Amino acid sequence: MHHLKDFSESNSKEGDFPYYCKRCKIETRWRTQIRHDYKGHISADDYYWVNHTQGNKCYICGTDEPGLDKEHFFIDHQEKKPYTIRGLLCNSCNTGIGRLDHDTGNLKRAIEYLNNPPFKEVRKILEKKE
């Protein structure tokens, strides 16, 4: 049972309360957005199953915060054929993969870069010259 404080104020002249509480209204809008954006590739119910199997966390970094003040994690997908839903990510991980063009070669180079930053070698050369 919902309390009146769970509902937005009405915009109608009669002062009626809306049919949905604030949380249900957000959920309904989100479900509609999923249907529109992913056109049958994933449903809101599918999302909740994936989220459950991922332990309600980002698959990559393990955070339980989606980011950008969102209630739901971002649905990571491959646009190129075949269109594929991969999993759920936080904003940071989803953006990172996107900025690397979803390319495994770029991701491998990024890992190599983090493990062996080129400046370390430059520093050794400069120290030898001094």
C-alpha positions in Angstrom: 0.0 0.0 0.0 1.3 3.4 -0.9 1.0 6.6 1.1 -0.1 9.9 -0.4 3.5 11.2 -0.1 4.5 8.5 -2.6 2.6 10.3 -5.4 3.4 13.4 -7.3 1.1 16.4 -6.9 -1.6 16.5 -9.6 -1.6 18.9 -12.5 -5.4 18.5 -12.9 -7.8 21.2 -11.8 -9.7 18.6 -9.7 -6.6 17.9 -7.7 -6.8 14.1 -8.3 -3.8 12.0 -7.6 -2.1 10.2 -10.5 -2.7 6.5 -11.1 1.0 5.6 -10.5 3.2 6.3 -7.5 6.5 8.1 -8.4 8.5 4.9 -8.4 6.0 2.9 -10.5 5.8 5.8 -13.0 9.6 5.8 -13.3 9.6 2.0 -13.8 6.8 2.2 -16.4 8.7 4.9 -18.4 11.9 2.8 -18.2 10.2 -0.3 -19.4 8.7 1.6 -22.3 12.1 3.1 -23.1 13.7 -0.5 -23.2 11.0 -1.6 -25.7 11.7 1.4 -27.9 15.5 1.5 -27.7 16.2 -2.3 -28.0 13.2 -3.3 -30.2 12.7 -6.8 -28.9 16.4 -7.7 -28.3 15.9 -7.4 -24.5 12.9 -6.8 -22.3 12.8 -5.3 -18.9 12.2 -8.7 -17.4 15.3 -10.0 -19.3 17.2 -7.1 -17.8 16.3 -8.1 -14.3 17.4 -11.7 -14.9 20.7 -10.5 -16.2 21.1 -8.1 -13.3 20.3 -10.9 -10.8 22.9 -13.2 -12.4 25.5 -10.4 -12.3 24.8 -10.0 -8.5 23.2 -6.6 -9.1 26.6 -5.2 -10.0 28.5 -3.9 -13.0 30.0 -6.9 -14.8 33.4 -5.3 -15.2 34.2 -3.3 -12.1 31.7 -4.8 -9.7 30.2 -1.5 -8.5 26.6 -1.5 -7.3 26.1 2.1 -8.5 25.0 2.5 -12.2 26.2 6.1 -12.3 24.7 9.3 -13.6 22.1 9.1 -10.9 20.3 6.3 -12.8 18.3 3.5 -11.2 19.4 0.9 -13.7 22.7 -0.3 -15.2 23.4 0.4 -18.8 22.7 -2.3 -21.3 25.9 -3.0 -23.2 25.3 -4.1 -26.7 27.1 -4.5 -30.0 25.5 -2.5 -32.8 27.4 -4.3 -35.6 25.8 -7.4 -37.0 25.0 -9.7 -35.4 23.4 -7.3 -32.9 24.2 -8.7 -29.5 23.3 -7.8 -25.9 26.4 -8.5 -23.8 25.5 -7.6 -20.3 25.0 -4.7 -17.8 27.6 -2.1 -17.0 28.0 1.0 -15.0 28.3 4.3 -16.8 32.1 4.4 -16.5 32.7 0.9 -17.9 30.1 1.3 -20.6 31.6 4.6 -21.7 35.2 3.2 -21.5 34.3 0.4 -23.8 32.5 2.7 -26.2 35.4 5.2 -26.3 37.6 2.2 -27.3 35.2 1.5 -30.1 34.2 -1.9 -28.6 37.4 -3.2 -30.2 39.2 -6.0 -28.4 42.5 -4.9 -30.0 42.1 -1.4 -28.4 41.2 -3.0 -25.1 44.3 -5.3 -25.2 46.5 -2.3 -26.0 45.0 -0.3 -23.1 45.8 -3.2 -20.8 49.4 -3.3 -22.1 49.6 0.4 -21.7 48.5 0.2 -18.1 50.9 -2.7 -17.4 53.8 -1.1 -19.2 53.4 2.6 -19.5 55.9 4.0 -22.1 57.0 6.8 -19.8 58.8 4.2 -17.6 61.2 3.5 -20.4 61.7 7.1 -21.2 62.5 7.8 -17.6 65.2 5.1 -17.6 66.8 6.6 -20.7 66.7 10.1 -19.3 68.2 8.9 -16.0 71.1 7.2 -17.8 71.9 10.5 -19.6 72.1 12.4 -16.4 
